[in-house]
Structures are given as structure tokens and as C-alpha cells.
Amino acid sequence: MRLGIGIMLLIMGIQNKDWAMGLFSVFFLYQAVTDTGCCSSQECNTPAKCEAKGTVTNVPDQDIEYEEIK
């Protein structure tokens, strides 16, 4: 996605002779090549296992009873 946006902005920047758009394209191309992003420190990612304090993690599957309401 970033590579496509970077190439598109680079082409548009060259066609319009707009250096600001060229800088944006360099930013997106850099992200695509190095596989980094705005969250390179992984602060936006959620952990694979989320365990909150005080919760029971080994709860067996229970049968759920449903009651039809008319």
C-alpha cells in the first residue's frame, strides 16, 4: 500500500513539478522499503495475549442456555 502511494505521489510530483509532493513520496517509499511505519516502536500494536490483572485465564468452555422471547 505504501509503495503504491509512494510511486503515485512521485509520478504526480514529477508531472506537476511539485517538490512538496516529492517529499511525501520519499516518506512513503522509505516506509515501504524499510518496512517501518508511524508505529515503528510497536506502541500501537496489541499484544498477542492480553491478560488483565484479576481475570481468570483458564476458564473451561461452558454450555450457554438461550431463552427465546416472543
PyMOL commands that set and color helices and strands:
alter all, ss='L'
color gray80, all
select helices_A, chain A and resi 2-16+19-34
alter helices_A, ss='H'
color red, helices_A
deselect
rebuild
show_as cartoon
